[in-house]
Amino acid sequence: MRFSPLVDRIAGEGSQAWDIHFQAWERQRRGDDVIVLSVGDPDLFSPAPAIDQAIASLRGGRTRYTPPSGEPQLRAAIAKWHQRTTGMKVDPDEVVVTAGAQNALFISTLCLLAPGDEVIVPTPMYVTYEAFLRASGATVVEIPSLPEKDFHLDVEALAAAVTDRTRAIYLTTPHNPTGAVMTREELEAVAEISRRHDLWVVSDEVYAALTFEREHISPCSLPGMTERTVVISSLSKSHAMTGWRAGWMIAPSGLAKHAYHLLLCSLYGLPGFIQDAARVALETAEIDLEEVRDLYRRRRDLVCDALKEGDGLLARRPEAGMFVLIDVRGTGLSAHAFAQGLLDQHALSLLPADAFGTAAAGHLRLSLTAPEAVLAEACRRILQHAENVKKQAAA
């Protein structure tokens, strides 16, 4: 039987990045004592008020259909959250509730891009970006952000990449997997380019609440950018609510209406009890965010300091987020080979970062989603494996 060409477009190389992660999961299922740090799933509990609200809403019968773009109360809460975090006031009608940020990214892509269009994406980029962008039929134009420049945007390369076919620029700030936070100067350059060429800017800001030393700035807050910027976010990382699938996009009213029609024939609304819990999380859990930031900052520092002495290793200290990239090129192994040996010989699962783009080749992504004692043990295993690799190479 024949399949749509879409199935080939969504099965990009990025989907192979999870091979080692799924091997680790399978070993855990069999009862093996494996440390899994290959996925960004917080080890923290979701906010208690959100859990209590979900239970109360379930018992109260909040299991019926909901508006495709989200309940008005949740959209109002998201609008207030957006104003607190970006300084920009938005109308709740410009908020579209989605099943996580991934769903919002997919919806924005189908509403903005078409076959023959080009979309510019700085790389490394999250592994699913290639698939959902190609699903639209658009051509993905990659702009490498190099490790030698701490994975920050190459503004000149971005400007040179724009053609008559360019329709949008997709950004992730703070970035996954690098932890880079775009500076005001970088964002102003993006804004100038997008205004000059009449481009959309889609800004994935899922990690905005988890910045460390550098302030997060949303491109929507810059002059002339509100009408051409789509802000994507969720509760997954900031509130440890990955499995709740509560996300959103904030977009100009015209795009929000198109997103409504797409949701009408696809998701058809997030469950009511999930939306109630998400609203409560936004309204009551903000006071805990500084504590969460401090937790990930401590974990980051622990890992980066522990790996300083590693032979052939370089831990790159992120500016935000819940990941550390580890450069293993000095060991003489590829990232995949190092990660496979780490799993096979030391029962530790890290994600090879090659699938995020060639700029991340030779790096592993370590998730900071485990207690400090577990992270310390993981670092010990990484150091041991690096030492073993060097000894084998010298033998």
BALOBA-1460 file (C-alpha; in Angstrom, 3 decimals):
// residues 395
<rec num="1" residu="m" x="0.000" y="0.000" z="0.000"/>
<rec num="2" residu="r" x="1.148" y="3.543" z="-0.725"/>
<rec num="3" residu="f" x="1.694" y="6.227" z="1.930"/>
<rec num="4" residu="s" x="1.646" y="10.002" z="1.752"/>
<rec num="5" residu="p" x="5.008" y="11.739" z="1.143"/>
<rec num="6" residu="l" x="4.399" y="13.331" z="4.545"/>
<rec num="7" residu="v" x="5.585" y="10.179" z="6.320"/>
<rec num="8" residu="d" x="9.050" y="10.621" z="4.808"/>
<rec num="9" residu="r" x="9.210" y="14.297" z="5.694"/>
<rec num="10" residu="i" x="8.442" y="13.691" z="9.378"/>
<rec num="11" residu="a" x="10.917" y="10.800" z="9.785"/>
<rec num="12" residu="g" x="14.049" y="12.944" z="9.883"/>
<rec num="13" residu="e" x="17.443" y="11.988" z="11.237"/>
<rec num="14" residu="g" x="16.508" y="13.572" z="14.548"/>
<rec num="15" residu="s" x="14.182" y="10.681" z="15.329"/>
<rec num="16" residu="q" x="17.240" y="8.391" z="15.571"/>
<rec num="17" residu="a" x="18.652" y="10.418" z="18.460"/>
<rec num="18" residu="w" x="16.505" y="8.516" z="20.898"/>
<rec num="19" residu="d" x="17.919" y="5.042" z="20.142"/>
<rec num="20" residu="i" x="20.230" y="4.968" z="23.161"/>
<rec num="21" residu="h" x="17.550" y="6.503" z="25.364"/>
<rec num="22" residu="f" x="15.064" y="3.770" z="24.442"/>
<rec num="23" residu="q" x="17.728" y="1.123" z="25.033"/>
<rec num="24" residu="a" x="18.147" y="2.522" z="28.548"/>
<rec num="25" residu="w" x="14.405" y="2.527" z="29.142"/>
<rec num="26" residu="e" x="14.191" y="-1.108" z="28.046"/>
<rec num="27" residu="r" x="17.002" y="-2.047" z="30.434"/>
<rec num="28" residu="q" x="15.222" y="-0.240" z="33.260"/>
<rec num="29" residu="r" x="12.036" y="-2.120" z="32.420"/>
<rec num="30" residu="r" x="13.956" y="-5.387" z="32.792"/>
<rec num="31" residu="g" x="15.101" y="-4.281" z="36.246"/>
<rec num="32" residu="d" x="18.645" y="-3.090" z="35.445"/>
<rec num="33" residu="d" x="20.033" y="-0.268" z="37.597"/>
<rec num="34" residu="v" x="20.495" y="2.320" z="34.825"/>
<rec num="35" residu="i" x="20.845" y="6.071" z="35.372"/>
<rec num="36" residu="v" x="18.776" y="7.754" z="32.657"/>
<rec num="37" residu="l" x="19.808" y="11.366" z="31.987"/>
<rec num="38" residu="s" x="18.926" y="11.375" z="28.293"/>
<rec num="39" residu="v" x="15.543" y="13.112" z="28.496"/>
<rec num="40" residu="g" x="14.401" y="16.468" z="29.904"/>
<rec num="41" residu="d" x="11.730" y="15.155" z="32.242"/>
<rec num="42" residu="p" x="11.929" y="17.004" z="35.605"/>
<rec num="43" residu="d" x="12.285" y="14.844" z="38.706"/>
<rec num="44" residu="l" x="10.260" y="17.388" z="40.685"/>
<rec num="45" residu="f" x="6.586" y="16.987" z="41.570"/>
<rec num="46" residu="s" x="3.949" y="19.032" z="39.771"/>
<rec num="47" residu="p" x="2.577" y="21.844" z="41.993"/>
<rec num="48" residu="a" x="0.284" y="20.440" z="44.689"/>
<rec num="49" residu="p" x="-2.463" y="23.050" z="44.067"/>
<rec num="50" residu="a" x="-2.586" y="21.986" z="40.399"/>
<rec num="51" residu="i" x="-2.879" y="18.312" z="41.334"/>
<rec num="52" residu="d" x="-5.624" y="19.056" z="43.866"/>
<rec num="53" residu="q" x="-7.499" y="21.125" z="41.287"/>
<rec num="54" residu="a" x="-7.273" y="18.375" z="38.658"/>
<rec num="55" residu="i" x="-8.741" y="15.839" z="41.087"/>
<rec num="56" residu="a" x="-11.516" y="18.221" z="42.121"/>
<rec num="57" residu="s" x="-12.320" y="18.991" z="38.490"/>
<rec num="58" residu="l" x="-12.422" y="15.303" z="37.588"/>
<rec num="59" residu="r" x="-14.786" y="14.604" z="40.465"/>
<rec num="60" residu="g" x="-16.820" y="17.629" z="39.406"/>
<rec num="61" residu="g" x="-17.376" y="16.277" z="35.908"/>
<rec num="62" residu="r" x="-14.890" y="18.411" z="33.967"/>
<rec num="63" residu="t" x="-14.469" y="15.680" z="31.348"/>
<rec num="64" residu="r" x="-16.609" y="17.080" z="28.544"/>
<rec num="65" residu="y" x="-15.624" y="18.909" z="25.364"/>
<rec num="66" residu="t" x="-13.930" y="22.269" z="25.736"/>
<rec num="67" residu="p" x="-13.427" y="25.205" z="23.329"/>
<rec num="68" residu="p" x="-10.770" y="24.250" z="20.714"/>
<rec num="69" residu="s" x="-8.601" y="27.306" z="21.529"/>
<rec num="70" residu="g" x="-8.898" y="26.821" z="25.276"/>
<rec num="71" residu="e" x="-11.131" y="27.869" z="28.149"/>
<rec num="72" residu="p" x="-11.459" y="31.659" z="28.553"/>
<rec num="73" residu="q" x="-10.259" y="31.479" z="32.183"/>
<rec num="74" residu="l" x="-7.035" y="29.690" z="31.229"/>
<rec num="75" residu="r" x="-6.374" y="31.985" z="28.280"/>
<rec num="76" residu="a" x="-6.770" y="34.978" z="30.609"/>
<rec num="77" residu="a" x="-4.338" y="33.424" z="33.099"/>
<rec num="78" residu="i" x="-1.804" y="32.792" z="30.330"/>
<rec num="79" residu="a" x="-2.174" y="36.389" z="29.108"/>
<rec num="80" residu="k" x="-1.400" y="37.638" z="32.632"/>
<rec num="81" residu="w" x="1.582" y="35.272" z="32.916"/>
<rec num="82" residu="h" x="2.886" y="36.526" z="29.558"/>
<rec num="83" residu="q" x="2.610" y="40.141" z="30.713"/>
<rec num="84" residu="r" x="4.473" y="39.361" z="33.949"/>
<rec num="85" residu="t" x="7.283" y="37.531" z="32.168"/>
<rec num="86" residu="t" x="7.707" y="39.692" z="29.047"/>
<rec num="87" residu="g" x="6.170" y="43.031" z="29.992"/>
<rec num="88" residu="m" x="3.835" y="42.769" z="27.000"/>
<rec num="89" residu="k" x="0.068" y="42.986" z="27.410"/>
<rec num="90" residu="v" x="-1.929" y="40.642" z="25.186"/>
<rec num="91" residu="d" x="-5.626" y="40.017" z="24.725"/>
<rec num="92" residu="p" x="-6.795" y="36.547" z="25.813"/>
<rec num="93" residu="d" x="-8.171" y="36.128" z="22.277"/>
<rec num="94" residu="e" x="-4.542" y="36.107" z="21.098"/>
<rec num="95" residu="v" x="-3.816" y="33.065" z="23.294"/>
<rec num="96" residu="v" x="-4.274" y="29.567" z="21.871"/>
<rec num="97" residu="v" x="-4.115" y="26.625" z="24.280"/>
<rec num="98" residu="t" x="-2.367" y="23.537" z="22.906"/>
<rec num="99" residu="a" x="-1.233" y="20.061" z="23.959"/>
<rec num="100" residu="g" x="2.217" y="21.240" z="25.022"/>
<rec num="101" residu="a" x="4.684" y="23.479" z="23.202"/>
<rec num="102" residu="q" x="5.364" y="20.765" z="20.604"/>
<rec num="103" residu="n" x="1.741" y="20.930" z="19.453"/>
<rec num="104" residu="a" x="1.917" y="24.740" z="19.325"/>
<rec num="105" residu="l" x="5.039" y="24.623" z="17.166"/>
<rec num="106" residu="f" x="3.394" y="22.179" z="14.770"/>
<rec num="107" residu="i" x="0.253" y="24.314" z="14.515"/>
<rec num="108" residu="s" x="2.211" y="27.510" z="13.901"/>
<rec num="109" residu="t" x="4.199" y="25.802" z="11.164"/>
<rec num="110" residu="l" x="1.138" y="24.548" z="9.281"/>
<rec num="111" residu="c" x="-0.479" y="27.991" z="9.524"/>
<rec num="112" residu="l" x="2.601" y="29.964" z="8.397"/>
<rec num="113" residu="l" x="4.561" y="27.820" z="5.933"/>
<rec num="114" residu="a" x="3.832" y="26.124" z="2.623"/>
<rec num="115" residu="p" x="5.697" y="24.099" z="-0.021"/>
<rec num="116" residu="g" x="8.243" y="26.330" z="-1.738"/>
<rec num="117" residu="d" x="8.785" y="28.507" z="1.330"/>
<rec num="118" residu="e" x="12.049" y="28.671" z="3.258"/>
<rec num="119" residu="v" x="12.352" y="28.821" z="7.036"/>
<rec num="120" residu="i" x="15.600" y="29.777" z="8.789"/>
<rec num="121" residu="v" x="16.567" y="27.923" z="11.954"/>
<rec num="122" residu="p" x="19.782" y="28.374" z="13.955"/>
<rec num="123" residu="t" x="21.371" y="25.033" z="14.771"/>
<rec num="124" residu="p" x="21.728" y="23.065" z="16.945"/>
<rec num="125" residu="m" x="17.943" y="22.757" z="17.007"/>
<rec num="126" residu="y" x="15.701" y="20.456" z="19.018"/>
<rec num="127" residu="v" x="15.411" y="17.065" z="17.359"/>
<rec num="128" residu="t" x="11.723" y="17.357" z="16.386"/>
<rec num="129" residu="y" x="12.105" y="20.730" z="14.646"/>
<rec num="130" residu="e" x="13.233" y="19.186" z="11.382"/>
<rec num="131" residu="a" x="10.169" y="16.931" z="11.260"/>
<rec num="132" residu="f" x="7.435" y="19.463" z="12.000"/>
<rec num="133" residu="l" x="8.994" y="22.114" z="9.752"/>
<rec num="134" residu="r" x="9.325" y="19.683" z="6.857"/>
<rec num="135" residu="a" x="5.745" y="18.535" z="7.423"/>
<rec num="136" residu="s" x="4.651" y="21.883" z="5.977"/>
<rec num="137" residu="g" x="6.622" y="21.216" z="2.792"/>
<rec num="138" residu="a" x="8.920" y="24.172" z="3.479"/>
<rec num="139" residu="t" x="12.694" y="24.009" z="3.053"/>
<rec num="140" residu="v" x="14.698" y="24.264" z="6.265"/>
<rec num="141" residu="v" x="17.717" y="26.588" z="6.010"/>
<rec num="142" residu="e" x="20.149" y="25.935" z="8.860"/>
<rec num="143" residu="i" x="22.399" y="28.607" z="10.390"/>
<rec num="144" residu="p" x="25.124" y="26.996" z="12.536"/>
<rec num="145" residu="s" x="25.725" y="28.464" z="16.001"/>
<rec num="146" residu="l" x="29.213" y="27.282" z="16.871"/>
<rec num="147" residu="p" x="30.446" y="25.942" z="20.223"/>
<rec num="148" residu="e" x="33.485" y="28.239" z="19.949"/>
<rec num="149" residu="k" x="31.020" y="31.148" z="20.267"/>
<rec num="150" residu="d" x="29.052" y="29.493" z="23.077"/>
<rec num="151" residu="f" x="26.353" y="28.553" z="20.552"/>
<rec num="152" residu="h" x="25.208" y="32.153" z="20.136"/>
<rec num="153" residu="l" x="23.581" y="33.402" z="16.958"/>
<rec num="154" residu="d" x="25.696" y="34.248" z="13.910"/>
<rec num="155" residu="v" x="23.843" y="37.410" z="12.898"/>
<rec num="156" residu="e" x="25.765" y="37.876" z="9.647"/>
<rec num="157" residu="a" x="24.985" y="34.322" z="8.558"/>
<rec num="158" residu="l" x="21.313" y="34.886" z="9.363"/>
<rec num="159" residu="a" x="21.159" y="38.038" z="7.269"/>
<rec num="160" residu="a" x="22.905" y="36.295" z="4.366"/>
<rec num="161" residu="a" x="20.487" y="33.356" z="4.473"/>
<rec num="162" residu="v" x="17.372" y="35.416" z="3.727"/>
<rec num="163" residu="t" x="16.005" y="35.032" z="0.189"/>
<rec num="164" residu="d" x="12.800" y="35.971" z="-1.621"/>
<rec num="165" residu="r" x="11.383" y="32.618" z="-0.499"/>
<rec num="166" residu="t" x="12.061" y="33.111" z="3.217"/>
<rec num="167" residu="r" x="8.884" y="33.252" z="5.280"/>
<rec num="168" residu="a" x="9.954" y="32.821" z="8.889"/>
<rec num="169" residu="i" x="12.750" y="32.564" z="11.433"/>
<rec num="170" residu="y" x="12.380" y="29.999" z="14.215"/>
<rec num="171" residu="l" x="14.229" y="30.719" z="17.460"/>
<rec num="172" residu="t" x="14.628" y="28.876" z="20.752"/>
<rec num="173" residu="t" x="15.606" y="31.118" z="23.643"/>
<rec num="174" residu="p" x="16.660" y="29.913" z="26.111"/>
<rec num="175" residu="h" x="17.991" y="27.147" z="23.927"/>
<rec num="176" residu="n" x="17.650" y="23.387" z="24.064"/>
<rec num="177" residu="p" x="20.141" y="21.698" z="24.079"/>
<rec num="178" residu="t" x="22.830" y="24.390" z="24.472"/>
<rec num="179" residu="g" x="21.335" y="26.539" z="27.240"/>
<rec num="180" residu="a" x="22.263" y="29.719" z="25.346"/>
<rec num="181" residu="v" x="20.094" y="32.783" z="26.043"/>
<rec num="182" residu="m" x="19.878" y="35.246" z="23.169"/>
<rec num="183" residu="t" x="21.220" y="38.689" z="24.009"/>
<rec num="184" residu="r" x="19.329" y="41.918" z="23.382"/>
<rec num="185" residu="e" x="21.785" y="42.749" z="20.596"/>
<rec num="186" residu="e" x="21.128" y="39.422" z="18.870"/>
<rec num="187" residu="l" x="17.375" y="39.824" z="19.171"/>
<rec num="188" residu="e" x="17.493" y="43.396" z="17.876"/>
<rec num="189" residu="a" x="19.371" y="42.123" z="14.827"/>
<rec num="190" residu="v" x="16.718" y="39.428" z="14.276"/>
<rec num="191" residu="a" x="14.004" y="42.057" z="14.662"/>
<rec num="192" residu="e" x="15.632" y="44.359" z="12.121"/>
<rec num="193" residu="i" x="15.993" y="41.538" z="9.598"/>
<rec num="194" residu="s" x="12.414" y="40.333" z="10.083"/>
<rec num="195" residu="r" x="10.968" y="43.844" z="9.729"/>
<rec num="196" residu="r" x="13.067" y="44.602" z="6.650"/>
<rec num="197" residu="h" x="12.019" y="41.379" z="4.882"/>
<rec num="198" residu="d" x="8.499" y="41.084" z="6.350"/>
<rec num="199" residu="l" x="9.173" y="37.768" z="8.096"/>
<rec num="200" residu="w" x="7.476" y="35.910" z="10.921"/>
<rec num="201" residu="v" x="9.494" y="35.123" z="14.031"/>
<rec num="202" residu="v" x="8.451" y="32.057" z="16.019"/>
<rec num="203" residu="s" x="10.050" y="32.098" z="19.457"/>
<rec num="204" residu="d" x="10.111" y="28.894" z="21.509"/>
<rec num="205" residu="e" x="10.424" y="30.140" z="25.119"/>
<rec num="206" residu="v" x="9.703" y="26.982" z="27.118"/>
<rec num="207" residu="y" x="12.819" y="27.490" z="29.277"/>
<rec num="208" residu="a" x="12.301" y="31.243" z="29.841"/>
<rec num="209" residu="a" x="11.639" y="30.775" z="33.572"/>
<rec num="210" residu="l" x="14.869" y="28.797" z="34.048"/>
<rec num="211" residu="t" x="17.529" y="31.396" z="33.260"/>
<rec num="212" residu="f" x="20.603" y="31.756" z="35.460"/>
<rec num="213" residu="e" x="22.983" y="34.701" z="34.970"/>
<rec num="214" residu="r" x="21.527" y="36.186" z="31.757"/>
<rec num="215" residu="e" x="18.078" y="37.814" z="31.555"/>
<rec num="216" residu="h" x="15.545" y="36.326" z="29.155"/>
<rec num="217" residu="i" x="14.143" y="38.790" z="26.614"/>
<rec num="218" residu="s" x="11.286" y="37.853" z="24.312"/>
<rec num="219" residu="p" x="11.510" y="39.180" z="20.731"/>
<rec num="220" residu="c" x="7.841" y="40.150" z="20.979"/>
<rec num="221" residu="s" x="8.865" y="42.953" z="23.356"/>
<rec num="222" residu="l" x="10.992" y="44.748" z="20.755"/>
<rec num="223" residu="p" x="9.625" y="47.642" z="18.658"/>
<rec num="224" residu="g" x="7.526" y="46.567" z="15.688"/>
<rec num="225" residu="m" x="7.660" y="42.858" z="16.605"/>
<rec num="226" residu="t" x="4.344" y="42.184" z="18.341"/>
<rec num="227" residu="e" x="2.464" y="41.855" z="15.058"/>
<rec num="228" residu="r" x="4.974" y="39.415" z="13.551"/>
<rec num="229" residu="t" x="6.034" y="37.290" z="16.541"/>
<rec num="230" residu="v" x="4.572" y="33.997" z="17.740"/>
<rec num="231" residu="v" x="5.561" y="33.081" z="21.307"/>
<rec num="232" residu="i" x="5.463" y="29.397" z="22.222"/>
<rec num="233" residu="s" x="5.580" y="28.158" z="25.811"/>
<rec num="234" residu="s" x="4.233" y="25.593" z="28.266"/>
<rec num="235" residu="l" x="4.205" y="24.439" z="31.884"/>
<rec num="236" residu="s" x="6.294" y="21.355" z="31.151"/>
<rec num="237" residu="k" x="9.692" y="22.551" z="32.370"/>
<rec num="238" residu="s" x="9.010" y="25.530" z="34.622"/>
<rec num="239" residu="h" x="6.284" y="23.764" z="36.612"/>
<rec num="240" residu="a" x="7.394" y="20.129" z="36.181"/>
<rec num="241" residu="m" x="4.206" y="19.296" z="34.271"/>
<rec num="242" residu="t" x="5.550" y="17.475" z="31.200"/>
<rec num="243" residu="g" x="2.884" y="14.761" z="31.148"/>
<rec num="244" residu="w" x="-0.001" y="17.193" z="31.540"/>
<rec num="245" residu="r" x="0.616" y="18.490" z="27.993"/>
<rec num="246" residu="a" x="-0.403" y="22.062" z="28.824"/>
<rec num="247" residu="g" x="1.080" y="24.557" z="26.386"/>
<rec num="248" residu="w" x="0.144" y="27.599" z="24.358"/>
<rec num="249" residu="m" x="0.962" y="29.971" z="21.567"/>
<rec num="250" residu="i" x="0.520" y="33.736" z="21.700"/>
<rec num="251" residu="a" x="-0.033" y="35.158" z="18.255"/>
<rec num="252" residu="p" x="-1.615" y="38.071" z="16.399"/>
<rec num="253" residu="s" x="-5.394" y="37.671" z="16.217"/>
<rec num="254" residu="g" x="-5.388" y="36.665" z="12.549"/>
<rec num="255" residu="l" x="-3.034" y="33.757" z="13.172"/>
<rec num="256" residu="a" x="-4.901" y="32.814" z="16.346"/>
<rec num="257" residu="k" x="-8.093" y="32.438" z="14.289"/>
<rec num="258" residu="h" x="-6.333" y="30.175" z="11.785"/>
<rec num="259" residu="a" x="-4.933" y="28.111" z="14.657"/>
<rec num="260" residu="y" x="-8.489" y="27.728" z="15.982"/>
<rec num="261" residu="h" x="-9.612" y="26.157" z="12.711"/>
<rec num="262" residu="l" x="-6.655" y="23.774" z="12.709"/>
<rec num="263" residu="l" x="-7.390" y="22.742" z="16.299"/>
<rec num="264" residu="l" x="-11.044" y="22.296" z="15.401"/>
<rec num="265" residu="c" x="-10.108" y="19.484" z="13.024"/>
<rec num="266" residu="s" x="-7.320" y="17.969" z="15.131"/>
<rec num="267" residu="l" x="-6.915" y="18.325" z="18.922"/>
<rec num="268" residu="y" x="-10.417" y="19.733" z="19.484"/>
<rec num="269" residu="g" x="-9.582" y="21.143" z="22.872"/>
<rec num="270" residu="l" x="-7.500" y="20.171" z="25.884"/>
<rec num="271" residu="p" x="-9.417" y="18.275" z="28.636"/>
<rec num="272" residu="g" x="-11.176" y="20.596" z="31.061"/>
<rec num="273" residu="f" x="-9.573" y="19.164" z="34.201"/>
<rec num="274" residu="i" x="-6.108" y="19.705" z="32.654"/>
<rec num="275" residu="q" x="-6.952" y="23.303" z="31.834"/>
<rec num="276" residu="d" x="-8.215" y="23.915" z="35.368"/>
<rec num="277" residu="a" x="-4.965" y="22.544" z="36.806"/>
<rec num="278" residu="a" x="-2.888" y="24.637" z="34.393"/>
<rec num="279" residu="r" x="-4.754" y="27.792" z="35.403"/>
<rec num="280" residu="v" x="-4.151" y="27.121" z="39.092"/>
<rec num="281" residu="a" x="-0.461" y="26.387" z="38.420"/>
<rec num="282" residu="l" x="-0.052" y="29.746" z="36.701"/>
<rec num="283" residu="e" x="-1.925" y="31.633" z="39.395"/>
<rec num="284" residu="t" x="-0.395" y="30.056" z="42.501"/>
<rec num="285" residu="a" x="2.987" y="28.449" z="41.739"/>
<rec num="286" residu="e" x="5.069" y="31.420" z="40.574"/>
<rec num="287" residu="i" x="6.637" y="31.910" z="44.018"/>
<rec num="288" residu="d" x="8.451" y="28.586" z="43.627"/>
<rec num="289" residu="l" x="10.234" y="29.477" z="40.381"/>
<rec num="290" residu="e" x="13.241" y="31.110" z="42.023"/>
<rec num="291" residu="e" x="13.738" y="27.959" z="44.055"/>
<rec num="292" residu="v" x="13.545" y="25.857" z="40.897"/>
<rec num="293" residu="r" x="16.093" y="28.096" z="39.160"/>
<rec num="294" residu="d" x="18.463" y="27.788" z="42.121"/>
<rec num="295" residu="l" x="18.083" y="24.013" z="42.079"/>
<rec num="296" residu="y" x="19.067" y="23.696" z="38.430"/>
<rec num="297" residu="r" x="21.872" y="26.237" z="38.880"/>
<rec num="298" residu="r" x="23.366" y="24.126" z="41.679"/>
<rec num="299" residu="r" x="23.056" y="20.981" z="39.623"/>
<rec num="300" residu="r" x="24.664" y="22.686" z="36.626"/>
<rec num="301" residu="d" x="27.599" y="23.834" z="38.712"/>
<rec num="302" residu="l" x="28.030" y="20.389" z="40.270"/>
<rec num="303" residu="v" x="28.271" y="18.686" z="36.868"/>
<rec num="304" residu="c" x="30.489" y="21.293" z="35.225"/>
<rec num="305" residu="d" x="32.878" y="21.393" z="38.192"/>
<rec num="306" residu="a" x="33.030" y="17.592" z="38.490"/>
<rec num="307" residu="l" x="33.915" y="17.121" z="34.824"/>
<rec num="308" residu="k" x="36.684" y="19.762" z="34.792"/>
<rec num="309" residu="e" x="39.317" y="17.107" z="35.366"/>
<rec num="310" residu="g" x="38.020" y="14.770" z="32.680"/>
<rec num="311" residu="d" x="40.611" y="13.692" z="30.127"/>
<rec num="312" residu="g" x="39.288" y="14.704" z="26.709"/>
<rec num="313" residu="l" x="36.066" y="16.153" z="28.158"/>
<rec num="314" residu="l" x="34.703" y="19.701" z="28.164"/>
<rec num="315" residu="a" x="31.453" y="20.495" z="29.978"/>
<rec num="316" residu="r" x="29.924" y="23.651" z="28.507"/>
<rec num="317" residu="r" x="28.286" y="25.735" z="31.248"/>
<rec num="318" residu="p" x="24.748" y="26.692" z="30.102"/>
<rec num="319" residu="e" x="23.147" y="30.091" z="30.688"/>
<rec num="320" residu="a" x="19.717" y="28.546" z="31.277"/>
<rec num="321" residu="g" x="17.687" y="25.369" z="31.193"/>
<rec num="322" residu="m" x="18.153" y="21.863" z="32.524"/>
<rec num="323" residu="f" x="20.901" y="20.431" z="30.320"/>
<rec num="324" residu="v" x="24.678" y="20.430" z="30.085"/>
<rec num="325" residu="l" x="26.430" y="19.721" z="26.792"/>
<rec num="326" residu="i" x="29.612" y="17.675" z="27.175"/>
<rec num="327" residu="d" x="32.183" y="17.866" z="24.388"/>
<rec num="328" residu="v" x="33.735" y="14.386" z="24.021"/>
<rec num="329" residu="r" x="35.718" y="14.992" z="20.833"/>
<rec num="330" residu="g" x="38.927" y="15.033" z="22.846"/>
<rec num="331" residu="t" x="38.469" y="11.344" z="23.643"/>
<rec num="332" residu="g" x="38.765" y="10.399" z="19.968"/>
<rec num="333" residu="l" x="35.264" y="8.891" z="19.890"/>
<rec num="334" residu="s" x="32.110" y="10.141" z="18.237"/>
<rec num="335" residu="a" x="29.303" y="11.216" z="20.530"/>
<rec num="336" residu="h" x="27.259" y="8.147" z="19.626"/>
<rec num="337" residu="a" x="30.146" y="5.742" z="20.234"/>
<rec num="338" residu="f" x="30.966" y="7.361" z="23.574"/>
<rec num="339" residu="a" x="27.298" y="7.288" z="24.642"/>
<rec num="340" residu="q" x="26.839" y="3.669" z="23.594"/>
<rec num="341" residu="g" x="29.918" y="2.615" z="25.559"/>
<rec num="342" residu="l" x="28.724" y="4.632" z="28.531"/>
<rec num="343" residu="l" x="25.421" y="2.758" z="28.520"/>
<rec num="344" residu="d" x="26.893" y="-0.690" z="27.829"/>
<rec num="345" residu="q" x="29.785" y="-0.487" z="30.290"/>
<rec num="346" residu="h" x="28.603" y="1.957" z="32.965"/>
<rec num="347" residu="a" x="24.773" y="1.823" z="32.861"/>
<rec num="348" residu="l" x="24.420" y="5.558" z="32.182"/>
<rec num="349" residu="s" x="22.269" y="7.007" z="29.400"/>
<rec num="350" residu="l" x="23.119" y="10.389" z="27.831"/>
<rec num="351" residu="l" x="21.774" y="11.719" z="24.536"/>
<rec num="352" residu="p" x="24.156" y="12.107" z="21.556"/>
<rec num="353" residu="a" x="23.721" y="15.716" z="20.457"/>
<rec num="354" residu="d" x="24.668" y="15.142" z="16.810"/>
<rec num="355" residu="a" x="20.993" y="14.862" z="15.885"/>
<rec num="356" residu="f" x="20.459" y="18.467" z="17.037"/>
<rec num="357" residu="g" x="22.649" y="19.585" z="14.137"/>
<rec num="358" residu="t" x="26.230" y="19.411" z="12.941"/>
<rec num="359" residu="a" x="27.197" y="22.313" z="15.225"/>
<rec num="360" residu="a" x="26.614" y="19.985" z="18.191"/>
<rec num="361" residu="a" x="28.532" y="17.056" z="16.709"/>
<rec num="362" residu="g" x="30.796" y="15.377" z="19.213"/>
<rec num="363" residu="h" x="28.696" y="16.475" z="22.194"/>
<rec num="364" residu="l" x="26.459" y="14.622" z="24.625"/>
<rec num="365" residu="r" x="23.421" y="16.161" z="26.325"/>
<rec num="366" residu="l" x="23.168" y="15.445" z="30.048"/>
<rec num="367" residu="s" x="19.846" y="16.199" z="31.705"/>
<rec num="368" residu="l" x="19.976" y="17.830" z="35.141"/>
<rec num="369" residu="t" x="16.736" y="16.120" z="36.125"/>
<rec num="370" residu="a" x="18.062" y="13.986" z="38.984"/>
<rec num="371" residu="p" x="19.129" y="14.568" z="42.601"/>
<rec num="372" residu="e" x="22.660" y="15.842" z="43.189"/>
<rec num="373" residu="a" x="23.879" y="12.474" z="44.497"/>
<rec num="374" residu="v" x="22.757" y="10.786" z="41.269"/>
<rec num="375" residu="l" x="24.387" y="13.483" z="39.149"/>
<rec num="376" residu="a" x="27.635" y="13.099" z="41.098"/>
<rec num="377" residu="e" x="27.583" y="9.347" z="40.453"/>
<rec num="378" residu="a" x="26.842" y="9.971" z="36.768"/>
<rec num="379" residu="c" x="29.878" y="12.273" z="36.545"/>
<rec num="380" residu="r" x="32.038" y="9.591" z="38.185"/>
<rec num="381" residu="r" x="30.934" y="7.108" z="35.513"/>
<rec num="382" residu="i" x="31.594" y="9.601" z="32.700"/>
<rec num="383" residu="l" x="35.106" y="10.280" z="34.019"/>
<rec num="384" residu="q" x="35.774" y="6.570" z="34.380"/>
<rec num="385" residu="h" x="34.620" y="5.853" z="30.850"/>
<rec num="386" residu="a" x="36.742" y="8.685" z="29.424"/>
<rec num="387" residu="e" x="39.763" y="7.317" z="31.287"/>
<rec num="388" residu="n" x="39.100" y="3.796" z="29.985"/>
<rec num="389" residu="v" x="38.770" y="5.091" z="26.418"/>
<rec num="390" residu="k" x="42.144" y="6.859" z="26.679"/>
<rec num="391" residu="k" x="43.810" y="3.748" z="28.088"/>
<rec num="392" residu="q" x="42.421" y="1.587" z="25.300"/>
<rec num="393" residu="a" x="43.616" y="4.077" z="22.682"/>
<rec num="394" residu="a" x="47.124" y="4.051" z="24.181"/>
<rec num="395" residu="a" x="47.338" y="0.255" z="24.430"/>
